[in-house]
């Protein structure tokens, strides 16, 4: 009886269909708001710790995280996506998946701990042994929270997820800053993800209100494992690609240049994570619920891509123009060498967000085999671009990766759209106006900064912001531009008027 009640409260999604668009919009706004708060806390952490610590400190940890990120992508074995995407699932199935995730977490911790001396030898840095041993604990923590997170997302309980994430960051960031201030050095950097993930795990258990049972024989999870395994393999390959640049730079150039590169990448990834994470959290369950309606799925995807571009293109355009003052003002003068890399990676980051949207599309449609094929083709090309740029320093790596992603992106879209009503033309129409808006601002700001005399960092940023806004506003003369901006404002106003009904029977968020 208890299991049946849990099935209705925690696993059923029938009640979501009545107001799927409203839930998606409200969930997106809730999650974006949460991510905005987290962005502020992460920014504070980045700025303060960059002044308390050295590039070499960040480089040491980056040498290890470049490897542990590979395990993180494989840690849940794609079983969170399986739980979210599958139309029907029950308590016994999720319980069995939970224990699979726990076993994977312990296995990855053991493997990473065993590799600690190997990493120290590879990078010729003995301090990496202890760093690796401590960071390996994140896999155990992750295994304990995978299914609870998945259930919260399956039920589209975005208010609960937002509160959990804000509370976790509010605990982790001050703790890490305190350790850095007390002279802990690179150990403060390591403490941040451990405290963050541990707190999120405890809160996920409390919010999901679901306790896994012991695995029962005869519970059918083979199809879920097969789906999740292909998704996990794809994520592992994607993560390998994202880590390869740091591994190559650390091996070829050492901790100092890697520290500059990793800080530029991490500072740029702050807005990427804040926007990409909520978009994925909303898109995958929403797309999954309409996977049997091709035209509705296509409209949902195009609208999501359009919103992503409207939000992110101006941000990355501004960061592209103001790279040097932003880096120096945020991190300090000793990080000035990261500015050219930051500028080039701004181009890469914008393309990466749209690339990730194709992953959401394939996962929500249950196309794990096609996702794996995509990763097996695109990832080696990207890693090759890192290798080509490596002899030219960290700027060479950033430039080559950005150019290659732009070159293969049309093929990525075409490959991902097969079997849907999406086309390159429809996608181009969806992202054209935001791109024009952004490029107009970039051109205006670049011209102004080129002809204006050097001034203080704050004045440079203010001048860039004003001229960027002025240049972008000229595009409002385009009729379609005004219509699209009005539509976006209407969507936001409509979402505020929607009732905030509980997303789970009996839940009061």
C-alpha positions, 0 to 999 in steps of 0.5 A, spaced: 500 500 500 505 504 501 509 503 495 502 504 491 501 511 494 508 513 493 507 511 485 501 516 485 505 521 489 512 521 486 512 517 480 505 519 476 506 525 471 499 525 468 497 531 472 502 535 469 499 535 462 493 539 464 498 545 464 505 543 461 506 550 458 505 554 464 509 549 468 515 550 464 514 557 463 514 558 471 519 553 472 524 556 467 523 563 471 523 560 478 530 556 476 533 562 472 531 566 479 535 561 483 541 561 478 541 568 478 542 568 486 547 562 485 551 566 480 552 572 485 554 567 490 559 564 485 561 570 483 563 573 490 567 566 491 570 567 484 572 574 485 574 573 493 578 567 492 582 569 486 585 574 490 586 570 496 589 564 492 594 564 486 594 561 479 598 555 481 593 553 486 587 553 481 592 550 476 593 544 481 586 543 482 584 543 475 589 538 473 585 533 478 578 536 476 579 535 469 580 527 470 574 527 475 569 531 471 570 524 466 567 520 472 562 525 474 559 525 467 559 517 468 557 517 475 549 517 474 550 512 468 544 516 465 539 513 470 537 520 472 535 521 464 531 514 464 527 516 470 525 523 467 524 521 460 520 514 461 513 515 461 511 510 466 516 508 472 514 505 479 517 505 486 521 498 485 524 500 479 527 507 482 529 503 488 533 498 484 536 504 480 538 507 486 542 502 488 545 501 481 547 509 482 550 507 489 554 502 486 557 506 481 559 511 486 563 507 490 566 504 484 568 511 481 571 513 488 575 507 488 578 507 481 579 515 482 583 513 489 587 508 485 589 513 480 591 518 485 599 516 484 598 515 477 596 523 476 601 525 480 606 522 476 603 524 469 603 531 471 610 531 475 606 534 481 606 529 488 601 534 491 596 531 486 595 525 490 592 527 496 588 532 492 585 526 488 583 522 494 579 527 497 575 529 491 574 522 489 569 522 495 564 526 490 562 520 487 559 517 493 555 523 494 553 523 487 551 516 487 546 517 493 542 523 490 541 521 483 534 518 483 532 523 488 534 529 484 531 525 478 524 524 481 524 532 483 525 534 476 520 528 473 515 532 477 517 539 475 518 541 482 522 547 480 521 551 487 524 545 491 530 545 487 531 552 487 531 553 494 535 547 495 540 550 490 540 556 494 541 554 501 547 549 499 551 555 495 549 559 501 553 554 506 558 552 501 561 559 499 562 562 505 565 556 508 570 556 502 572 563 503 573 562 510 578 557 509 582 561 503 582 567 508 585 562 513 591 560 509 588 553 507 590 555 499 588 550 494 584 546 500 579 551 500 578 550 492 577 543 494 572 544 500 567 548 495 564 542 491 565 537 497 560 542 502 556 543 496 554 536 493 554 534 501 549 539 502 545 538 496 544 530 497 541 531 504 536 536 502 534 532 496 533 526 500 528 531 505 525 534 499 523 528 495 520 525 501 522 518 498 526 512 501 528 507 496 527 500 498 531 494 497 532 491 490 527 486 488 528 480 484 524 480 477 524 488 477 524 490 470 529 495 469 533 492 463 530 498 458 532 503 463 539 501 464 540 500 456 537 507 455 541 510 461 548 506 459 548 510 452 546 516 455 552 516 460 557 513 454 555 520 450 556 524 456 562 521 458 565 522 451 562 529 451 566 530 458 572 527 456 572 532 450 571 538 455 576 536 459 581 534 454 583 542 453 585 542 461 589 536 461 593 537 454 595 544 457 597 542 464 601 537 461 604 541 455 605 548 459 604 546 466 600 549 472 601 557 471 598 557 464 593 552 466 591 556 472 589 562 467 586 558 462 581 555 467 579 561 471 578 564 464 573 558 462 570 558 469 569 565 469 565 565 463 562 558 465 558 562 470 553 565 466 553 558 462 551 554 468 546 559 470 543 559 464 544 552 461 542 548 468 535 551 468 534 550 461 536 543 461 532 542 468 525 545 464 527 542 457 528 535 458 521 533 462 517 538 458 520 535 451 519 528 454 512 529 456 510 532 448 515 527 445 509 523 441 507 530 438 512 532 433 509 539 431 508 541 438 515 538 440 518 542 434 515 548 437 517 547 444 524 546 442 524 552 437 522 557 443 527 554 447 532 556 442 530 562 441 529 564 449 536 561 450 539 566 444 535 572 447 538 571 454 545 569 452 547 572 446 547 579 449 551 577 455 556 573 451 557 579 446 558 584 452 563 579 455 567 579 448 568 586 448 569 588 455 574 581 456 580 585 459 577 590 464 572 584 466 578 580 468 582 585 471 576 588 475 574 581 477 580 577 478 586 582 479 591 585 475 595 578 475 590 575 471 590 579 465 593 574 461 587 570 461 583 576 458 584 574 450 582 567 452 576 569 455 574 573 449 575 567 445 572 562 449 566 567 449 564 565 442 565 558 444 560 558 450 555 561 446 555 555 441 556 550 446 549 552 449 546 551 443 549 544 442 547 542 449 540 544 446 540 538 441 542 533 447 536 535 451 532 534 444 535 527 443 534 525 450 527 527 451 525 523 445 529 517 447 534 517 442 540 515 446 543 511 440 543 517 436 546 521 441 552 516 442 553 516 435 553 524 435 558 524 441 563 519 437 563 523 431 563 530 434 568 529 440 574 527 436 574 533 432 573 537 437 579 534 441 583 534 435 582 542 435 585 542 442 591 539 439 592 543 433 592 549 437 596 547 443 603 549 440 600 556 440 599 557 447 592 557 451 590 562 446 591 557 440 587 552 444 581 557 445 581 560 438 581 553 434 576 550 439 571 556 437 573 555 430 571 548 429 565 548 433 562 554 428 564 550 422 561 543 425 555 546 428 550 546 422 551 538 421 550 537 429 543 541 428 542 537 421 544 530 425 540 532 431 533 534 427 533 527 423 526 524 425 523 531 427 519 536 424 525 541 425 529 544 420 535 548 419 531 553 416 526 553 422 532 554 427 535 559 423 529 563 423 528 562 431 536 565 432 536 570 427 534 576 430 537 575 437 544 574 433 543 581 429 541 584 436 548 582 439 552 583 433 550 590 432 551 591 440 558 588 439 560 592 433 558 599 436 562 597 442 568 595 439 568 602 434 567 606 441 573 603 445 577 603 439 577 610 438 576 612 445 582 614 449 584 609 455 580 610 461 579 606 468 577 599 468 570 601 471 569 607 465 571 602 460 566 597 462 560 603 463 562 605 456 562 598 453 555 597 456 552 604 454 555 603 447 553 596 446 546 598 448 545 603 444 548 599 438 543 594 439 537 598 440 538 600 433 535 594 431 529 595 434 527 599 427 526 592 424 519 590 425 520 583 427 525 585 432 519 589 436 514 583 435 519 578 438 521 583 444 513 584 445 512 576 445 517 575 450 514 580 455 508 577 454 510 571 456 513 573 462 507 577 464 503 571 463 507 567 467 506 571 473 499 571 472 499 563 472 497 560 479 502 557 483 499 550 484 503 544 487 506 540 482 505 534 487 499 531 490 500 534 497 506 538 496 506 545 499 512 548 496 
